Amino acid sequence: MLAKVNSFGYYGVDLFFVLSGFLITRILLAGTGSFAADLRTFIGRRTIRIFPAYYLVLLVLYLVSYRTVRDDFLWLVTYTWNYAPQRRDGAFYLWSLSVEEQFYLFWPLLVLAFRSRPVGLFSMTLVLISLSYAQLIWGLSEVLSQFNYTGLPNRMGSLCLGASGAITVLHKRVPQSWFESRFLELLLLAALFWCSASLRFSVIPFHVLAYPTSGLCSLVLVLKCAHGRFAFAGLQRALASRAAAEIGRVSYAMYLLHEPLGRFIADHVFGPLWHALPFELLGPLEKLRWHSWVLQFPLVLLSSFLAARLMWVCYERPLLRLKDLWFPTAHPEASATSPAS
């Protein structure tokens, strides 16, 4: 059943899943080789993209005894952390990568088997979307309900929404008017605001529809980004900027590093210094004592970006060259805004 959750955290992960499902499916559908060859290429390229950075960060966290990593190391290294009996604070954020990896175990097989039958593939995608959101809203299975936030079947709806978007784009079924409509973008913002409030406060009418509505909003955003056209020119310029491209390039490393860096800064750097400041001398600004996030959030964001950039230059980029060396592909891949790329 729909429960009160951190609405911003939920939507961020939801957008990531929709984007990932879109990119993965588009890459698979663009293949021109045999089933076995395209499967090998996909798995090989994904392995090089995801494993080296993840296991390096995991090893460092293990060596420094970061929070619960030592206790739950087996769950983490096998990408089953989302089903651990007690997903404790510290490494909790890595559950979404477990969902992603579990999705890779069967989705490529399904897409490659049915890529010459798009209607059948699209129909199966709709069935999976329906079952997933039915579980989230009505709790059809008590066994699955305990994993409504972190389970693969429970979050399949978002991944498959992205996949359905890739299928419709490939077969040119997306209305072009979507990319010219200011009304649609305003409606999108209004829907996202409603979803955020509904996920936090269950008294809002029709709040049970927040899950699928959130996924649909994410899908529209992903389709517009893939098409590269927004009705509001400022938004389009921002997304097409060099800064946005750079953030997309290092986003995977930022995902892996942001939580440990944030904890370190809060516990050993920012926290001690902040609480040592003489706020009583600041007059009306004394209330800042209880709102450290005003400075801490941008500090963690900047630190995560700089650390991710360093990791990209010194570690990820050299390894990623092996993708084209070992697993060449004839088609250009999607933008590197996710581990899916």
Secondary structure, 3 states (H helix, E strand, C coil): CCCCCCHHHHHHHHHHHHHHHHHHHHHHHCCCCCHHHHHHHHHHHHHHHHHHHHHHHHHHHHHCCCCCCCCCHHHHHCCCHHHCCCCCCCCHHHHHHHHHHHHHCCHHHHHHHHCCCHHHHHHHHHHHHHHHHHHHHHCCCHHHHCCCCCCHHHHHHHHHHHHHHHHHHHCCCCCHHHHCCHHHHHHHHHHHHHHHHHHHCCCCCCHHHHHHHHHHHHHHHHHHHHHCCCCCHHHHHHHCCHHHHHHHHCHHHHHHHHHHHHHHHHHHHHHHHHHCCCHHHCHHHHHHHHCCHHHHHHHHHHHHHHHHHHHHHHHHHHHHHHHHHHCCCCCCCCCCCCCCC
